Amino acid sequence: MNLVIYGDSNYAELIKYYFESDSNYKVVGFCVDRAYKTRDEFCNLPVVSFEEVENYFPIETHHIFAAIGYKSMRARRMLFEKMSLKKYTIASYISSRAIIDDSNEIGHNCTILPGAILEPFVKIDSNCFINTGVVICHHSKIQAHCFLAAGSLVGGYVVIEECSFVGFRATVIQQLQLAPETLIAANSTLLKNTEESTMYAGTPAKAIKTHLERGIEII
């Protein structure tokens, strides 16, 4: 199946590599918002404006994937919702080297990289990024637009609500509820439920600042 990638960043190039080396998709082009279109070609493929993408890549014969990074979690949500209005079938990339159980439920526009482990009855909502070596234990749910960095561990029966970010090698113990826009710093261990739009760091992790106005931004 032909695939169009929304975005033309280095991350979009990485996504192209994953899809073409480990899926049945063939990437045929890229699209970006007209206001940010600075070139007509990327990775030797055409770049068209998002506003006109269906004129170049028909909805009936192409799927789409939004290559959205982690610099702004609210931007992840906004761009995914914008893309969803186009009525394309939205792809997900799930590595053949990830451990995925038949009981898992995975939404649209998700990325699950090599070495990730999803135990039975895990649910991943749309537009989530599950990095290399992430372990998500049984019966946990990751809501939409979340990013789990490499090596992070999520215990069983955890709920991580929308637009949250779990940093490198961070641990979330079992049966916790992470409020929307929770940020867990790298190498931290979370032992209690979180408050919305709050960053936690340390072992045990403690609230250190809020980001209600701008949301999670990773510099």
CORHU-V565940 format. One line per field, one symbol per residue. ss: DSSP state (~ for helix, > for strand, _ for the rest). phi: phi as a letter, one per 30 degrees, with the letter a starting at -180 (. if undefined). psi: psi as a letter, one per 20 degrees, with the letter a starting at -180 (. if undefined). Layout:
BEGIN
ss: ???
phi: ???
psi: ???
END
This chain:
BEGIN
ss: _>>>>>___~~~~~~~~~~~~____>>>>>>>_~~~____>>__>>>>>~~~~~~~_____>>>>>_____>~~~~~~~~~~~~____>>__>>____>>____>>____>>____>>____>>____>>____>>____>>____>>____>>____>>____>>____>>____>>____>>____>>_______>>>>_>__>>>>>______>__
phi: .dbccdkbcddddddeedddcaacdcdclbbbeedcdcacbbhibdcbdedceddcbeedbbcbbcdcdcdbdddeddddddddddiddcdbcbddcdcccdddcbddhcbbceidbcdeidbcddicccdeidccdeicbcddicbcdeidbcddicccdeicbcdehdbcddicccdeidbcdeidbccbdccdhbcbbjbddbdcacbddcidbcc
psi: pqpppoqkrhhhggggggghilrjqopirqqqqhhjoiriqpkkqqprqhhjhihhnqhhjqrqponpajhohhhggghghghhiijqpprqpoqijqopqhiqppaqkqporqiqporqkpporqkqoorpjpporqjqporqkqporpjqpprqkqporqkrporpkqporqkqoprqkpooqqjqopirqrqqlqpqqroqpqphrrlhgiappo.
END
